[in-house]
Amino acid sequence: MPGQPGAEGGRVVVVTDSTASLPRALVRERGLVVVPLQVVIGDEVLDEALSEEEGAAGGATPARVAEALRGHQRVSTSRPNPAAMGAVYADLVADGATEVVAVHLSGEVSGTVESARVAAREAAVPVHVVDTRQVGVATGYAALSAVETLEAGGSAEEAADAAARRAAAATSYFYVDTLEFLRRGGRIGAGAALLGSALAVKPLLSITDGVVGPLERVRTTTKALARLEELAVRDALTAVGRSGSPVEVGVAHLANPERAEQLAAHLAARLGDDPGLVGQQVRCVELGAVLGAHVGPGMVAVCVSPL
């Protein structure tokens, strides 16, 4: 069964959601449980897929979402409702779990964490819900910190606290080709989207207090990616210098692998000699279908997450 031994006996399971951008193999390896969000393409409701196998079985993949968006199909997303969350907790309890740590994307952009809180009130075991106030890779890093705390002998409360602190310390920046998809999903105001289109600029955005907001505007894609690189290097070196804590750096993209891999390579080259970079590498992943539905093809993001 998934989970880790608790500090006082029992079994503690870390639950996160599919927007955390964690590959299925890593999820299995670390004993996590992932609750899928849904993508609605036209009238078809699909669970978010974390692997090619799940996509082949009918799950929503990043490639399918990118194709639908390019084809001007109607695409939206849906959170798991409290009943679905409650069913996950009940299954874990039946499998021997005595506590749950639930680590989810920002409640400012999704109702997932609220569903978790509602379900937690009815659960047969304590459920410690963490609103990371982050999205994507930063949420995944927070969930992994909860697992690592349990593996080191910490309690469920300590694991939840570790996840919250990890998320609060992270910085996330991203570039999008257009703000139109964020506008459609209500994640950014119509005025900001229209301004970006009118000026023909490439928007850089960040996650601040759990909300997607504009950061800077640059004129070209090349300049946007160079600026992402500078921001990530600055934040990584600042974090290591300030606290001595190592950092993990991740790059994510939607249907933009070449530019994402180039950014990851540049970051690894600039940070790889610094002992503060965990594993001396920069992880590069494709963003999941749910978040991809809101940012659109071409998006590239970078996350700096101090341990």
Helices and strands as residue ranges (DSSP letters): E 4-5, E 11-17, G 18-20, H 24-30, E 33-35, E 38-41, E 44-47, H 52-56, H 62-70, E 75-78, H 82-94, E 99-104, H 112-122, E 127-131, H 137-151, H 156-169, E 171-175, H 180-184, H 190-199, E 202-208, E 211-218, H 221-243, E 247-253, H 257-271, G 278-280, E 283-286, H 289-295, E 300-306
